[in-house]
Amino acid sequence: MMHRVRNNLLLALFFISSVLFPANAGGKKDTGTATQSPGDRAAGILAENDGAAYEREPITGEPVAFKEIWGFVMQYSMDDLDFDAPVTDIAFFSAIIDNYGDLAEIPDRSKLLPFTGRAHLVFSCDNKALVHFALDPQYNIRGKLEDALVAATAQYDGLVIDMEYIPALDRDNFLSFLADMKGKLAGKTYSICVPARTRTITDDMFPYAEIGAIADRVIIMAYDEHWSRSLPGPVASLDWCAGIADYALTVIPREKIVMGLPFYGRTWTDENHAGAWRYRTLNRRLINNGVTSITRDEGGVAIVEYPATVNVTGYFDDAWSLLLKCRTYAGKNIENISFWCLNQEDPVFWNWITTTGGQ
């Protein structure tokens, strides 16, 4: 997704926190000894706090229920996948377009066993050039691609289109492609992913109303409010998410809306130490870091080493914050939610969400 976090950042944050803070922080009993390795110490803290590096706030109230609970799964990151989680629909990520315009890397549904819910094939493409050639009918790729998607979806309950990089000139081609696929997927659930919106945008590549008229489900990716190159901030703040849901409800039928939530977090540092530097800039950095001497390699190139300390700011969602968002959506009578992506979550969260049993 626009977001594609391939690593479990939460676990990294837990590990960092466990090294930086004493094992008995927050009044917890000491879980190790002075000779305990950092890894063992971290494991002890995580076990004591149900997977967290910090003392959890108590969660009260009842679990929140939704009709459909979707989880995206990456086919190359399935170790220890929790098939007992209360998930009704899995979106298997993803088939792609290869350099020859053919459908490639089609996930095998049998890898999802023993999951007994509905499984959906995801199709994605993050290359604008490939998207253009695939969508523009003049290149004779589109029809072949549509037929290949129909064939690949035969083993699934539905198809999810997750094309996030649409060239501006291909807006109409994209919308007609979405409509064509709907006509060819008889009997299958047809879902389309869209980025977060809080209002109607002129010439939007992802017009909610038009896409909502085509799709059976519109999966709204309500995350990456802040991203890797932005200022630090929440991946999905509560008020921002509420505004997206409020807007979606005005232009998309309620039963088609699937509100997406993030299972990942992000960190930012106050200074970037990697990069190419002008001579005068580099020397200012050396002065600021107390460097007064250099060495040279065999070719005479100057070498310098110095330790540097950076401040790290991180934002991530855990069971407490995810439940708050879920309760907000439920309060707006949102029936369906989804998560990017399974295997990145706070496991405690699953104790606080359930399904209504509807189909």
C-alpha positions as a Markdown table, in Angstrom:
| # | Residue | x | y | z |
|---|---|---|---|---|
| 1 | Met | 0.0 | 0.0 | 0.0 |
| 2 | Met | 1.2 | 3.7 | -0.1 |
| 3 | His | 2.6 | 2.9 | 3.1 |
| 4 | Arg | 4.1 | -0.6 | 2.4 |
| 5 | Val | 5.9 | -1.3 | 5.7 |
| 6 | Arg | 7.6 | -4.6 | 5.1 |
| 7 | Asn | 9.2 | -5.0 | 8.6 |
| 8 | Asn | 7.5 | -5.4 | 12.0 |
| 9 | Leu | 8.4 | -2.0 | 13.2 |
| 10 | Leu | 6.6 | -2.5 | 16.5 |
| 11 | Leu | 8.9 | -5.3 | 17.4 |
| 12 | Ala | 11.9 | -3.1 | 16.7 |
| 13 | Leu | 10.5 | -0.4 | 18.9 |
| 14 | Phe | 9.9 | -2.9 | 21.6 |
| 15 | Phe | 13.5 | -4.1 | 21.4 |
| 16 | Ile | 14.9 | -0.6 | 21.4 |
| 17 | Ser | 12.8 | 0.4 | 24.4 |
| 18 | Ser | 13.8 | -2.8 | 26.3 |
| 19 | Val | 17.5 | -1.9 | 25.9 |
| 20 | Leu | 17.2 | 1.8 | 26.8 |
| 21 | Phe | 15.0 | 1.3 | 29.9 |
| 22 | Pro | 15.6 | -0.8 | 33.0 |
| 23 | Ala | 13.7 | -4.1 | 33.2 |
| 24 | Asn | 11.8 | -3.0 | 36.4 |
| 25 | Ala | 10.6 | 0.3 | 34.9 |
| 26 | Gly | 7.1 | 1.2 | 35.8 |
| 27 | Gly | 7.1 | -0.8 | 39.0 |
| 28 | Lys | 7.4 | -4.2 | 37.3 |
| 29 | Lys | 9.6 | -6.8 | 39.0 |
| 30 | Asp | 13.1 | -7.4 | 37.8 |
| 31 | Thr | 13.0 | -10.0 | 35.0 |
| 32 | Gly | 16.7 | -10.6 | 34.6 |
| 33 | Thr | 20.2 | -10.4 | 36.0 |
| 34 | Ala | 23.3 | -8.3 | 35.3 |
| 35 | Thr | 24.7 | -11.1 | 33.1 |
| 36 | Gln | 21.5 | -11.5 | 31.1 |
| 37 | Ser | 22.0 | -10.8 | 27.4 |
| 38 | Pro | 20.0 | -7.9 | 25.8 |
| 39 | Gly | 18.0 | -10.4 | 23.8 |
| 40 | Asp | 17.0 | -12.5 | 26.8 |
| 41 | Arg | 16.2 | -9.3 | 28.8 |
| 42 | Ala | 14.0 | -8.0 | 26.0 |
| 43 | Ala | 12.2 | -11.4 | 25.7 |
| 44 | Gly | 11.5 | -11.4 | 29.4 |
| 45 | Ile | 10.0 | -7.9 | 29.4 |
| 46 | Leu | 7.9 | -8.7 | 26.3 |
| 47 | Ala | 6.6 | -11.8 | 27.9 |
| 48 | Glu | 5.7 | -10.0 | 31.1 |
| 49 | Asn | 3.8 | -7.2 | 29.3 |
| 50 | Asp | 2.0 | -9.3 | 26.7 |
| 51 | Gly | 4.3 | -8.3 | 23.9 |
| 52 | Ala | 4.9 | -4.6 | 25.0 |
| 53 | Ala | 8.1 | -2.9 | 26.1 |
| 54 | Tyr | 6.1 | -0.6 | 28.4 |
| 55 | Glu | 3.5 | -1.0 | 31.1 |
| 56 | Arg | 0.1 | -1.2 | 29.4 |
| 57 | Glu | -2.8 | 1.0 | 30.4 |
| 58 | Pro | -5.9 | -1.0 | 31.4 |
| 59 | Ile | -8.6 | -1.4 | 28.7 |
| 60 | Thr | -12.2 | -1.4 | 29.8 |
| 61 | Gly | -15.6 | -1.9 | 28.3 |
| 62 | Glu | -16.7 | -4.5 | 25.8 |
| 63 | Pro | -15.1 | -5.8 | 22.6 |
| 64 | Val | -16.3 | -4.0 | 19.5 |
| 65 | Ala | -18.0 | -5.9 | 16.7 |
| 66 | Phe | -18.0 | -5.5 | 12.9 |
| 67 | Lys | -19.7 | -7.4 | 10.2 |
| 68 | Glu | -16.5 | -7.9 | 8.2 |
| 69 | Ile | -12.9 | -7.8 | 9.5 |
| 70 | Trp | -10.4 | -7.8 | 6.7 |
| 71 | Gly | -6.6 | -8.5 | 7.0 |
| 72 | Phe | -4.0 | -8.0 | 4.3 |
| 73 | Val | -1.4 | -10.8 | 4.1 |
| 74 | Met | 1.9 | -10.5 | 2.3 |
| 75 | Gln | 2.7 | -13.8 | 0.6 |
| 76 | Tyr | 6.4 | -13.6 | 1.5 |
| 77 | Ser | 5.8 | -12.8 | 5.2 |
| 78 | Met | 3.6 | -15.5 | 6.6 |
| 79 | Asp | 5.6 | -17.1 | 9.4 |
| 80 | Asp | 3.6 | -17.4 | 12.6 |
| 81 | Leu | 0.5 | -16.0 | 11.0 |
| 82 | Asp | -2.4 | -16.1 | 13.5 |
| 83 | Phe | -5.2 | -17.9 | 11.8 |
| 84 | Asp | -7.2 | -17.9 | 15.0 |
| 85 | Ala | -7.6 | -14.1 | 14.8 |
| 86 | Pro | -11.3 | -13.0 | 14.3 |
| 87 | Val | -10.8 | -12.2 | 10.6 |
| 88 | Thr | -13.5 | -12.8 | 8.1 |
| 89 | Asp | -11.7 | -11.9 | 5.0 |
| 90 | Ile | -8.0 | -12.2 | 3.9 |
| 91 | Ala | -6.6 | -10.1 | 1.1 |
| 92 | Phe | -3.6 | -12.0 | -0.3 |
| 93 | Phe | -0.9 | -9.5 | -1.5 |
| 94 | Ser | -0.2 | -9.6 | -4.4 |
| 95 | Ala | -0.2 | -10.4 | -8.1 |
| 96 | Ile | 1.7 | -7.8 | -10.2 |
| 97 | Ile | 2.4 | -6.8 | -13.8 |
| 98 | Asp | 5.8 | -7.9 | -15.0 |
| 99 | Asn | 8.0 | -6.1 | -17.4 |
| 100 | Tyr | 6.3 | -7.8 | -20.3 |
| 101 | Gly | 2.8 | -6.8 | -19.4 |
| 102 | Asp | 2.0 | -10.3 | -18.0 |
| 103 | Leu | 0.4 | -11.1 | -14.7 |
| 104 | Ala | 3.0 | -12.5 | -12.4 |
| 105 | Glu | 3.7 | -13.6 | -8.8 |
| 106 | Ile | 0.1 | -14.8 | -8.3 |
| 107 | Pro | -0.3 | -15.9 | -4.6 |
| 108 | Asp | -1.4 | -19.5 | -4.1 |
| 109 | Arg | -4.5 | -19.6 | -2.1 |
| 110 | Ser | -3.6 | -23.0 | -0.6 |
| 111 | Lys | -0.9 | -21.1 | 1.5 |
| 112 | Leu | -3.7 | -19.6 | 3.5 |
| 113 | Leu | -4.8 | -22.9 | 4.9 |
| 114 | Pro | -6.2 | -23.5 | 7.6 |
| 115 | Phe | -8.1 | -20.2 | 7.2 |
| 116 | Thr | -11.7 | -20.9 | 6.5 |
| 117 | Gly | -13.0 | -17.4 | 5.8 |
| 118 | Arg | -13.2 | -15.6 | 2.5 |
| 119 | Ala | -9.9 | -15.1 | 0.6 |
| 120 | His | -9.4 | -12.4 | -2.0 |
| 121 | Leu | -6.6 | -12.0 | -4.6 |
| 122 | Val | -4.9 | -8.6 | -4.5 |
| 123 | Phe | -3.6 | -7.1 | -7.7 |
| 124 | Ser | -1.1 | -4.2 | -7.4 |
| 125 | Cys | 1.3 | -2.2 | -9.4 |
| 126 | Asp | 3.6 | 0.5 | -8.1 |
| 127 | Asn | 5.3 | 1.5 | -11.4 |
| 128 | Lys | 3.6 | 4.4 | -13.2 |
| 129 | Ala | 5.1 | 3.5 | -16.6 |
| 130 | Leu | 3.8 | -0.1 | -16.4 |
| 131 | Val | 0.4 | 1.2 | -15.2 |
| 132 | His | 0.2 | 3.5 | -18.2 |
| 133 | Phe | 1.0 | 0.8 | -20.7 |
| 134 | Ala | -1.4 | -1.7 | -19.0 |
| 135 | Leu | -4.3 | 0.7 | -18.8 |
| 136 | Asp | -4.1 | 2.5 | -22.2 |
| 137 | Pro | -6.1 | 0.3 | -24.7 |
| 138 | Gln | -3.9 | 1.4 | -27.6 |
| 139 | Tyr | -1.0 | -0.9 | -26.4 |
| 140 | Asn | -3.1 | -4.1 | -26.5 |
| 141 | Ile | -2.0 | -5.2 | -23.0 |
| 142 | Arg | -5.2 | -4.4 | -21.1 |
| 143 | Gly | -7.5 | -7.0 | -22.5 |
| 144 | Lys | -4.9 | -9.7 | -21.8 |
| 145 | Leu | -4.4 | -8.4 | -18.3 |
| 146 | Glu | -8.1 | -8.4 | -17.6 |
| 147 | Asp | -8.5 | -12.0 | -18.7 |
| 148 | Ala | -5.5 | -13.1 | -16.7 |
| 149 | Leu | -6.9 | -11.5 | -13.6 |
| 150 | Val | -10.2 | -13.2 | -14.1 |
| 151 | Ala | -8.4 | -16.6 | -14.5 |
| 152 | Ala | -6.3 | -16.0 | -11.4 |
| 153 | Thr | -9.3 | -15.0 | -9.3 |
| 154 | Ala | -11.0 | -18.4 | -10.0 |
| 155 | Gln | -9.4 | -19.9 | -6.9 |
| 156 | Tyr | -10.5 | -17.0 | -4.7 |
| 157 | Asp | -13.7 | -15.5 | -3.4 |
| 158 | Gly | -12.9 | -12.1 | -4.8 |
| 159 | Leu | -10.4 | -9.7 | -6.3 |
| 160 | Val | -8.9 | -6.5 | -4.7 |
| 161 | Ile | -7.5 | -3.8 | -7.0 |
| 162 | Asp | -4.8 | -1.9 | -5.2 |
| 163 | Met | -3.3 | 0.3 | -7.9 |
| 164 | Glu | -2.0 | 3.5 | -6.2 |
| 165 | Tyr | 0.2 | 5.1 | -8.8 |
| 166 | Ile | -2.1 | 6.3 | -11.6 |
| 167 | Pro | -0.7 | 8.8 | -14.1 |
| 168 | Ala | -2.8 | 11.9 | -14.4 |
| 169 | Leu | -3.6 | 11.3 | -18.0 |
| 170 | Asp | -4.8 | 7.8 | -17.3 |
| 171 | Arg | -7.6 | 8.7 | -15.0 |
| 172 | Asp | -10.4 | 7.8 | -17.4 |
| 173 | Asn | -8.5 | 4.6 | -18.5 |
| 174 | Phe | -8.3 | 3.6 | -14.8 |
| 175 | Leu | -12.0 | 4.1 | -14.2 |
| 176 | Ser | -13.0 | 2.2 | -17.4 |
| 177 | Phe | -10.6 | -0.6 | -16.4 |
| 178 | Leu | -12.3 | -0.8 | -13.0 |
| 179 | Ala | -15.7 | -1.0 | -14.7 |
| 180 | Asp | -14.5 | -3.6 | -17.2 |
| 181 | Met | -13.2 | -5.8 | -14.4 |
| 182 | Lys | -16.6 | -5.6 | -12.6 |
| 183 | Gly | -18.3 | -6.9 | -15.6 |
| 184 | Lys | -16.0 | -9.9 | -15.9 |
| 185 | Leu | -16.0 | -11.0 | -12.3 |
| 186 | Ala | -19.5 | -12.4 | -12.1 |
| 187 | Gly | -20.1 | -14.0 | -8.7 |
| 188 | Lys | -16.9 | -12.7 | -7.1 |
| 189 | Thr | -16.6 | -10.0 | -4.5 |
| 190 | Tyr | -14.9 | -7.0 | -6.2 |
| 191 | Ser | -13.0 | -4.6 | -4.0 |
| 192 | Ile | -11.0 | -1.4 | -4.8 |
| 193 | Cys | -8.5 | 0.3 | -2.5 |
| 194 | Val | -8.5 | 4.1 | -2.4 |
| 195 | Pro | -6.3 | 6.5 | -0.5 |
| 196 | Ala | -7.6 | 8.6 | 2.4 |
| 197 | Arg | -9.8 | 11.6 | 1.6 |
| 198 | Thr | -11.7 | 14.0 | 3.8 |
| 199 | Arg | -13.4 | 15.9 | 0.9 |
| 200 | Thr | -14.0 | 15.7 | -2.8 |
| 201 | Ile | -11.0 | 16.6 | -4.9 |
| 202 | Thr | -11.3 | 18.0 | -8.5 |
| 203 | Asp | -10.0 | 15.5 | -11.1 |
| 204 | Asp | -9.2 | 13.0 | -8.3 |
| 205 | Met | -7.6 | 9.7 | -9.6 |
| 206 | Phe | -9.7 | 7.9 | -7.0 |
| 207 | Pro | -13.2 | 9.6 | -6.9 |
| 208 | Tyr | -15.0 | 7.9 | -4.1 |
| 209 | Ala | -18.5 | 8.3 | -5.6 |
| 210 | Glu | -17.6 | 6.8 | -9.0 |
| 211 | Ile | -15.5 | 4.0 | -7.5 |
| 212 | Gly | -18.3 | 3.3 | -4.9 |
| 213 | Ala | -20.7 | 2.8 | -7.8 |
| 214 | Ile | -18.5 | 0.2 | -9.3 |
| 215 | Ala | -17.1 | -1.8 | -6.4 |
| 216 | Asp | -18.7 | -4.2 | -4.0 |
| 217 | Arg | -16.3 | -3.0 | -1.3 |
| 218 | Val | -14.3 | 0.2 | -1.2 |
| 219 | Ile | -11.2 | -0.3 | 1.1 |
| 220 | Ile | -10.2 | 3.1 | 2.4 |
| 221 | Met | -6.6 | 3.2 | 3.3 |
| 222 | Ala | -6.9 | 5.6 | 6.3 |
| 223 | Tyr | -3.2 | 5.6 | 7.2 |
| 224 | Asp | 0.0 | 7.4 | 6.2 |
| 225 | Glu | -1.3 | 10.7 | 7.5 |
| 226 | His | 2.4 | 11.2 | 8.3 |
| 227 | Trp | 4.9 | 9.2 | 6.3 |
| 228 | Ser | 8.7 | 8.6 | 6.0 |
| 229 | Arg | 9.5 | 12.0 | 4.5 |
| 230 | Ser | 7.0 | 14.1 | 6.5 |
| 231 | Leu | 7.4 | 15.7 | 9.8 |
| 232 | Pro | 6.8 | 13.3 | 12.7 |
| 233 | Gly | 3.2 | 12.5 | 13.6 |
| 234 | Pro | 0.6 | 9.7 | 13.9 |
| 235 | Val | 0.3 | 7.3 | 11.0 |
| 236 | Ala | -3.5 | 7.7 | 11.5 |
| 237 | Ser | -4.7 | 10.2 | 14.2 |
| 238 | Leu | -8.2 | 9.7 | 15.6 |
| 239 | Asp | -9.7 | 12.9 | 14.4 |
| 240 | Trp | -8.2 | 12.5 | 10.9 |
| 241 | Cys | -9.7 | 9.0 | 10.7 |
| 242 | Ala | -13.1 | 10.2 | 11.9 |
| 243 | Gly | -13.1 | 12.9 | 9.2 |
| 244 | Ile | -12.4 | 10.3 | 6.5 |
| 245 | Ala | -15.2 | 8.1 | 7.7 |
| 246 | Asp | -17.6 | 11.1 | 7.8 |
| 247 | Tyr | -16.8 | 12.0 | 4.2 |
| 248 | Ala | -16.9 | 8.5 | 2.9 |
| 249 | Leu | -20.4 | 8.0 | 4.4 |
| 250 | Thr | -21.7 | 10.9 | 2.3 |
| 251 | Val | -20.5 | 9.5 | -1.1 |
| 252 | Ile | -20.3 | 5.7 | -0.7 |
| 253 | Pro | -23.0 | 3.3 | 0.4 |
| 254 | Arg | -22.4 | 2.4 | 4.0 |
| 255 | Glu | -22.4 | -1.4 | 3.4 |
| 256 | Lys | -19.6 | -1.0 | 0.8 |
| 257 | Ile | -17.2 | 0.9 | 3.1 |
| 258 | Val | -14.2 | -0.9 | 4.6 |
| 259 | Met | -12.2 | 1.4 | 6.8 |
| 260 | Gly | -8.5 | 0.5 | 6.9 |
| 261 | Leu | -6.4 | 0.8 | 10.0 |
| 262 | Pro | -2.6 | 0.5 | 10.4 |
| 263 | Phe | -0.8 | -2.3 | 12.3 |
| 264 | Tyr | 2.5 | -0.5 | 11.8 |
| 265 | Gly | 4.3 | 2.5 | 13.2 |
| 266 | Arg | 7.0 | 4.9 | 12.0 |
| 267 | Thr | 10.0 | 6.6 | 13.5 |
| 268 | Trp | 11.9 | 9.7 | 12.6 |
| 269 | Thr | 15.3 | 11.0 | 13.6 |
| 270 | Asp | 16.2 | 14.6 | 14.3 |
| 271 | Glu | 19.2 | 14.5 | 12.0 |
| 272 | Asn | 20.2 | 12.5 | 9.0 |
| 273 | His | 23.8 | 11.4 | 9.2 |
| 274 | Ala | 23.9 | 9.7 | 5.8 |
| 275 | Gly | 24.4 | 11.6 | 2.6 |
| 276 | Ala | 26.8 | 13.6 | 0.4 |
| 277 | Trp | 28.3 | 16.7 | 1.9 |
| 278 | Arg | 30.1 | 19.8 | 0.6 |
| 279 | Tyr | 33.6 | 20.2 | 2.1 |
| 280 | Arg | 32.7 | 23.2 | 4.2 |
| 281 | Thr | 29.5 | 21.5 | 5.4 |
| 282 | Leu | 31.3 | 18.3 | 6.4 |
| 283 | Asn | 33.9 | 20.3 | 8.3 |
| 284 | Arg | 31.3 | 22.1 | 10.2 |
| 285 | Arg | 29.9 | 18.8 | 11.2 |
| 286 | Leu | 33.4 | 17.6 | 12.4 |
| 287 | Ile | 33.7 | 20.7 | 14.5 |
| 288 | Asn | 30.2 | 20.3 | 16.0 |
| 289 | Asn | 31.1 | 16.7 | 16.9 |
| 290 | Gly | 34.5 | 17.5 | 18.5 |
| 291 | Val | 36.7 | 16.0 | 15.7 |
| 292 | Thr | 40.2 | 17.4 | 15.6 |
| 293 | Ser | 42.1 | 14.8 | 13.6 |
| 294 | Ile | 41.8 | 12.5 | 10.6 |
| 295 | Thr | 43.4 | 9.5 | 9.1 |
| 296 | Arg | 44.0 | 8.6 | 5.4 |
| 297 | Asp | 43.6 | 5.5 | 3.2 |
| 298 | Glu | 46.4 | 4.2 | 1.0 |
| 299 | Gly | 45.3 | 6.6 | -1.7 |
| 300 | Gly | 45.4 | 9.7 | 0.5 |
| 301 | Val | 41.7 | 10.1 | 0.9 |
| 302 | Ala | 40.8 | 11.5 | 4.3 |
| 303 | Ile | 38.9 | 9.3 | 6.8 |
| 304 | Val | 37.1 | 10.4 | 9.8 |
| 305 | Glu | 35.1 | 8.6 | 12.4 |
| 306 | Tyr | 33.0 | 9.9 | 15.3 |
| 307 | Pro | 30.1 | 8.8 | 17.4 |
| 308 | Ala | 26.8 | 10.5 | 16.9 |
| 309 | Thr | 23.7 | 10.6 | 19.0 |
| 310 | Val | 20.3 | 11.2 | 17.5 |
| 311 | Asn | 16.8 | 11.6 | 19.0 |
| 312 | Val | 14.2 | 9.2 | 17.7 |
| 313 | Thr | 10.5 | 10.0 | 17.6 |
| 314 | Gly | 8.1 | 7.2 | 17.0 |
| 315 | Tyr | 4.4 | 6.9 | 16.6 |
| 316 | Phe | 2.6 | 3.5 | 16.6 |
| 317 | Asp | -0.8 | 1.9 | 17.2 |
| 318 | Asp | -1.3 | -0.7 | 19.9 |
| 319 | Ala | -4.4 | -2.4 | 21.2 |
| 320 | Trp | -5.4 | 0.7 | 23.2 |
| 321 | Ser | -5.3 | 3.1 | 20.3 |
| 322 | Leu | -6.6 | 0.7 | 17.7 |
| 323 | Leu | -9.7 | -0.1 | 19.9 |
| 324 | Leu | -10.3 | 3.7 | 20.2 |
| 325 | Lys | -10.4 | 4.0 | 16.4 |
| 326 | Cys | -12.6 | 0.9 | 16.1 |
| 327 | Arg | -15.1 | 2.2 | 18.6 |
| 328 | Thr | -15.2 | 5.5 | 16.8 |
| 329 | Tyr | -16.0 | 3.7 | 13.5 |
| 330 | Ala | -18.6 | 1.5 | 15.2 |
| 331 | Gly | -20.2 | 4.6 | 16.6 |
| 332 | Lys | -20.7 | 5.9 | 13.1 |
| 333 | Asn | -22.3 | 2.6 | 12.1 |
| 334 | Ile | -19.3 | 1.5 | 9.9 |
| 335 | Glu | -19.8 | -2.2 | 9.3 |
| 336 | Asn | -16.5 | -3.3 | 7.9 |
| 337 | Ile | -12.8 | -2.7 | 8.7 |
| 338 | Ser | -9.5 | -3.9 | 7.4 |
| 339 | Phe | -5.9 | -3.9 | 8.6 |
| 340 | Trp | -2.5 | -3.4 | 6.9 |
| 341 | Cys | -1.2 | -5.9 | 7.6 |
| 342 | Leu | -1.5 | -9.2 | 9.5 |
| 343 | Asn | 1.7 | -10.3 | 11.4 |
| 344 | Gln | 2.5 | -6.7 | 12.4 |
| 345 | Glu | -0.2 | -6.3 | 15.1 |
| 346 | Asp | -0.2 | -6.0 | 18.8 |
| 347 | Pro | -1.6 | -9.5 | 19.6 |
| 348 | Val | -3.6 | -8.2 | 22.6 |
| 349 | Phe | -5.8 | -6.3 | 20.2 |
| 350 | Trp | -7.6 | -9.5 | 19.0 |
| 351 | Asn | -9.1 | -9.8 | 22.5 |
| 352 | Trp | -11.1 | -6.6 | 21.9 |
| 353 | Ile | -12.6 | -7.2 | 18.5 |
| 354 | Thr | -15.2 | -9.6 | 17.2 |
| 355 | Thr | -17.6 | -10.2 | 14.3 |
| 356 | Thr | -21.4 | -9.9 | 14.3 |
| 357 | Gly | -21.7 | -13.1 | 12.4 |
| 358 | Gly | -23.3 | -11.5 | 9.4 |
| 359 | Gln | -22.3 | -12.1 | 5.8 |
